[in-house]
Amino acid sequence: MLVLSEIWNYNLEFYQNVFHGYTFHYVALEGTNVGGVGVYVKDVFDCTVLDDLHIASDKSSVKVENLWLKITNGVNSYVIGAVYRHPNSCVSDFCKLFEPTLNIFICNSPMQVVTTIKT
């Protein structure tokens, strides 16, 4: 599995054809060519998009793309979240949007968070 951020709409066709044996799942912001998140998942895994975890960025102060996947390998299942907050958007508003999704995991299962922070 490989998680990417800032995939840009210009590159989507390229990303979909890079790795043989992997499916590229992505979310890109409409109305712009920048930002976006993508996840390569090896075809041997069962993968389901979890739309119910989607973080809606309906506020003009926050632009966020996010993709949540349930990956199953035999008996074990994992939830992978790829989240990109656009620079210069309000961090506190983003945290308010992101917190309910994090609380789902904190209350229900152990979790690991992997992130990149661009300053």
Residue frames as qw, qx, qy, qz and C-alpha x, y, z in Angstrom:
[[0.000, 0.892, 0.452, 0.000, 0.00, 0.00, 0.00],
 [0.409, 0.022, 0.032, 0.912, 1.21, 3.48, -0.86],
 [0.011, -0.855, -0.477, 0.203, -0.52, 6.72, 0.20],
 [0.403, 0.206, 0.193, 0.871, 0.04, 9.94, -1.75],
 [0.019, 0.815, 0.396, -0.423, -1.03, 13.52, -1.19],
 [0.119, 0.747, -0.207, -0.620, -1.01, 16.50, -3.56],
 [0.628, 0.119, 0.713, 0.288, -1.59, 14.21, -6.52],
 [0.152, 0.462, -0.238, -0.841, -2.89, 17.01, -8.80],
 [0.733, 0.445, 0.372, -0.355, -5.60, 16.33, -11.38],
 [0.431, 0.715, -0.457, -0.308, -3.10, 16.57, -14.24],
 [0.045, 0.466, -0.883, 0.023, -1.48, 13.31, -13.09],
 [0.735, -0.052, 0.470, -0.486, -4.50, 11.05, -12.53],
 [0.888, 0.390, -0.146, -0.195, -4.23, 9.05, -15.77],
 [0.397, 0.584, -0.665, 0.240, -0.52, 8.54, -15.15],
 [0.336, -0.370, 0.706, -0.501, -1.08, 7.37, -11.57],
 [0.854, 0.078, 0.257, -0.447, -3.72, 4.86, -12.66],
 [0.894, 0.416, -0.163, -0.020, -1.22, 3.12, -14.94],
 [0.030, 0.786, -0.590, 0.181, 2.03, 3.18, -12.95],
 [0.255, -0.359, 0.868, -0.230, 2.02, -0.02, -10.87],
 [0.631, 0.015, -0.665, -0.399, 0.88, -3.31, -12.37],
 [0.537, -0.218, -0.793, 0.186, -1.07, -5.37, -9.81],
 [0.127, -0.314, -0.497, 0.799, -2.25, -2.34, -7.83],
 [0.035, 0.757, 0.571, 0.314, -5.50, -0.38, -7.93],
 [0.220, 0.073, -0.170, 0.958, -5.27, 3.39, -7.53],
 [0.172, -0.771, -0.612, 0.021, -8.08, 4.92, -5.45],
 [0.309, 0.053, -0.068, 0.947, -8.20, 8.71, -5.34],
 [0.016, -0.858, -0.491, 0.152, -10.14, 11.83, -4.40],
 [0.369, 0.111, 0.137, 0.912, -9.47, 15.16, -6.07],
 [0.074, 0.574, 0.386, -0.719, -11.03, 18.52, -5.36],
 [0.408, 0.647, 0.564, 0.310, -13.40, 19.72, -8.05],
 [0.093, 0.982, 0.155, 0.050, -12.77, 23.12, -9.58],
 [0.130, -0.868, 0.471, 0.091, -8.99, 23.04, -9.15],
 [0.827, 0.379, -0.413, 0.031, -6.09, 20.96, -10.39],
 [0.178, 0.518, -0.681, 0.486, -4.08, 21.00, -7.15],
 [0.538, -0.315, 0.551, -0.554, -4.29, 18.90, -3.99],
 [0.869, 0.093, -0.330, -0.356, -5.92, 15.51, -3.82],
 [0.459, -0.454, 0.746, -0.162, -5.08, 12.19, -2.19],
 [0.797, 0.272, -0.439, -0.315, -4.53, 8.75, -3.62],
 [0.602, -0.418, 0.661, -0.163, -3.89, 5.25, -2.32],
 [0.556, 0.338, -0.712, -0.264, -2.39, 2.31, -4.19],
 [0.731, -0.255, 0.522, -0.357, -3.74, -1.00, -2.91],
 [0.001, -0.294, 0.917, 0.269, -2.27, -4.29, -4.05],
 [0.634, 0.000, -0.411, -0.655, -4.87, -6.33, -5.91],
 [0.471, -0.051, -0.872, 0.123, -4.49, -9.32, -3.54],
 [0.006, 0.182, 0.627, -0.758, -6.27, -7.33, -0.80],
 [0.026, -0.700, -0.686, -0.195, -10.02, -6.81, -0.55],
 [0.181, -0.087, -0.128, 0.971, -10.66, -3.07, -0.54],
 [0.037, -0.744, -0.655, -0.125, -13.83, -1.13, 0.25],
 [0.107, 0.381, -0.042, 0.917, -14.23, 2.65, 0.13],
 [0.252, -0.520, -0.705, 0.412, -15.76, 3.89, 3.41],
 [0.051, 0.554, 0.291, 0.778, -17.83, 6.86, 2.26],
 [0.502, -0.761, -0.390, -0.126, -19.44, 7.16, 5.71],
 [0.639, -0.495, -0.108, 0.579, -16.09, 8.38, 7.13],
 [0.424, 0.515, 0.232, 0.708, -15.71, 11.14, 4.54],
 [0.250, -0.552, -0.282, 0.744, -14.90, 14.54, 6.03],
 [0.312, 0.777, 0.448, 0.314, -16.97, 17.15, 4.20],
 [0.363, -0.240, -0.059, 0.899, -15.26, 20.48, 3.71],
 [0.113, 0.753, 0.588, 0.273, -18.34, 22.61, 3.29],
 [0.252, -0.873, -0.114, 0.402, -16.77, 25.62, 4.96],
 [0.522, 0.825, -0.065, 0.208, -15.01, 28.17, 2.78],
 [0.233, -0.852, 0.454, -0.116, -12.24, 28.36, 5.39],
 [0.552, -0.352, 0.754, 0.048, -11.23, 24.68, 4.94],
 [0.741, 0.437, -0.374, -0.346, -10.40, 22.75, 1.81],
 [0.432, -0.396, 0.804, -0.104, -9.78, 19.08, 2.52],
 [0.753, 0.221, -0.503, -0.361, -9.67, 15.93, 0.43],
 [0.393, -0.371, 0.787, -0.297, -9.88, 12.59, 2.17],
 [0.742, 0.146, -0.556, -0.345, -10.26, 8.96, 1.30],
 [0.521, -0.375, 0.664, -0.383, -11.02, 6.15, 3.75],
 [0.682, 0.243, -0.628, -0.288, -10.48, 2.51, 2.80],
 [0.785, -0.351, 0.452, -0.236, -11.07, -0.77, 4.59],
 [0.452, 0.519, -0.714, -0.126, -8.34, -3.21, 3.60],
 [0.870, -0.259, 0.320, -0.272, -8.84, -6.90, 4.37],
 [0.375, 0.505, -0.776, -0.050, -6.15, -9.55, 4.18],
 [0.450, -0.095, -0.882, 0.100, -7.73, -12.83, 5.20],
 [0.427, -0.603, -0.643, 0.201, -8.87, -12.44, 8.80],
 [0.335, -0.454, -0.197, 0.802, -7.32, -9.02, 9.50],
 [0.228, 0.810, 0.411, 0.350, -8.94, -5.73, 8.50],
 [0.395, -0.319, -0.109, 0.855, -7.43, -2.26, 8.60],
 [0.217, 0.911, 0.351, -0.009, -8.84, 1.19, 7.97],
 [0.526, -0.046, 0.166, 0.833, -6.57, 3.52, 6.05],
 [0.122, 0.919, 0.328, -0.181, -7.27, 7.23, 5.85],
 [0.503, 0.142, 0.200, 0.829, -5.58, 9.59, 3.43],
 [0.064, -0.904, -0.385, 0.177, -6.27, 13.22, 4.36],
 [0.467, 0.171, 0.116, 0.860, -4.96, 16.40, 2.76],
 [0.072, -0.875, -0.350, 0.327, -5.69, 19.87, 4.15],
 [0.502, 0.685, 0.121, 0.514, -4.85, 22.64, 1.76],
 [0.455, -0.134, -0.255, 0.843, -2.29, 25.15, 3.03],
 [0.045, -0.106, 0.011, -0.993, -3.60, 28.50, 4.19],
 [0.539, -0.477, -0.499, -0.482, -6.90, 27.02, 5.28],
 [0.418, -0.628, 0.313, -0.577, -7.98, 27.39, 8.88],
 [0.333, 0.210, -0.893, 0.216, -6.34, 24.73, 11.06],
 [0.261, 0.023, 0.695, -0.669, -8.84, 25.04, 13.92],
 [0.710, 0.255, 0.009, -0.656, -11.81, 24.63, 11.53],
 [0.611, 0.322, -0.704, -0.167, -10.08, 21.60, 10.00],
 [0.089, 0.157, -0.884, 0.431, -9.59, 20.05, 13.45],
 [0.513, 0.121, 0.438, -0.728, -13.29, 20.52, 14.22],
 [0.763, 0.325, -0.270, -0.489, -14.17, 18.68, 11.01],
 [0.528, 0.364, -0.766, 0.047, -11.60, 15.91, 11.55],
 [0.212, -0.310, 0.729, -0.572, -12.27, 15.21, 15.25],
 [0.801, 0.017, 0.251, -0.544, -15.58, 13.31, 14.85],
 [0.842, 0.359, -0.390, -0.104, -13.93, 10.84, 12.46],
 [0.291, 0.440, -0.745, 0.409, -11.01, 10.30, 14.82],
 [0.477, -0.254, 0.538, -0.647, -13.42, 9.76, 17.71],
 [0.908, 0.120, -0.149, -0.372, -15.02, 6.85, 15.85],
 [0.743, 0.321, -0.552, 0.201, -11.68, 5.02, 15.95],
 [0.019, 0.430, -0.631, 0.645, -10.66, 6.07, 19.43],
 [0.644, -0.183, 0.360, -0.649, -13.92, 4.72, 20.85],
 [0.928, 0.155, 0.017, -0.339, -14.02, 1.49, 18.85],
 [0.961, 0.141, -0.017, 0.236, -10.57, 0.12, 18.13],
 [0.540, -0.550, 0.242, 0.589, -6.84, 0.58, 18.44],
 [0.573, 0.796, 0.165, 0.105, -5.44, 2.76, 15.71],
 [0.568, -0.284, 0.197, 0.747, -2.32, 4.22, 14.24],
 [0.312, 0.920, 0.167, -0.168, -2.19, 7.61, 12.59],
 [0.620, -0.070, 0.325, 0.711, 0.37, 8.34, 9.92],
 [0.211, 0.933, 0.264, -0.123, 0.59, 11.87, 8.63],
 [0.550, 0.173, 0.091, 0.812, 2.74, 14.32, 6.79],
 [0.106, -0.879, -0.305, 0.351, 2.71, 17.94, 7.81],
 [0.495, 0.444, 0.206, 0.718, 3.60, 20.69, 5.37],
 [0.265, -0.743, -0.306, 0.533, 4.42, 24.00, 6.96]]
